[in-house]
Amino acid sequence: MTDVEPRKESETPRSGVGRPPTWLRLAGIAGIVHVVLFVGLGAAIASQAPLLNDSPDEIRDWFADNGTAVSLFTWLGPAVGILLLVFGVGLRHLLASTDVDRAADGLWSRLSWTGVVVQFAASLVGLGIWGVLAQESVIEEIADGTLLAFSAFDSIVFFVCMAWASTLFLGAAAVVIFRSTVLPTWTGVLAAVAALATPVGGLWILTDGDPAGPVAGISLIGGLATMVFVLATSVIMLRQRPTPTT
């Protein structure tokens, strides 16, 4: 009779021979596709979105000029979030396989996964508001005060709520990576930088409101670190060796 040995942390590879489990490869593919779509959609739409200091007329003009693109973004956005959820399942498995997480009764892997879920939920709220405002009948008839309130709320969701959810997602992962061998240490550095920079950078929306200001630059660093972390970890998932058996 053949017994399957539990995986030891020292056996967790950083690159590998053989093929990883199918579901882990799926998580890796999902992470890569998520990054590609997120960067593409963000560069096309989100980078030009209305901000807190925009006037009602500026907000109306932007949604009127970009209504079709925003509607497409609203439709595709949940799919991009689902891809991150799939990636998050793979990451949770890697974190949970370590002695660090087991010693904490699975705390760190659960915290990281919770961050992914909260981030996805917040994105649905923000996308829902965008989808409503993208409707021509709505943007033309909505009162100025209501329009400003919706736009401000949307900015808070994207730049503050999602930022703190990202900190939970990446910060918990960084703790495990630094204290184990589950992933290369440099990926932990990326996760830590993103976990710290993203919420700090989000302060720009509450302070000067200048997307070209120094505080907003910190947010950009956090976003880039997040994308590189997800991309690098996804590649590692695709290259991971299967669990040894005897």
Secondary structure, 3 states (H helix, E strand, C coil): CCCCCCCCHHHCCCCCCCCCCHHHHHHHHHHHHHHHHHHHHHHHCHHHCCCCCCCHHHHHHHHHHHHHHHHHHHHHHHHHHHHHHHHHHHHHHHHHCCHHHHHCCCHHHHHHHHHHHHHHHHHHHHHHHHHHHCCHHHHHHCCHHHHHHHHHHHHHHHHHHHHHHHHHHHHHHHHHHHCCCCCCHHHHHHHHHHHHHHHHHHHHHCCCCCCCCHHHHHHHHHHHHHHHHHHHHHHHHHHCCCCCCC
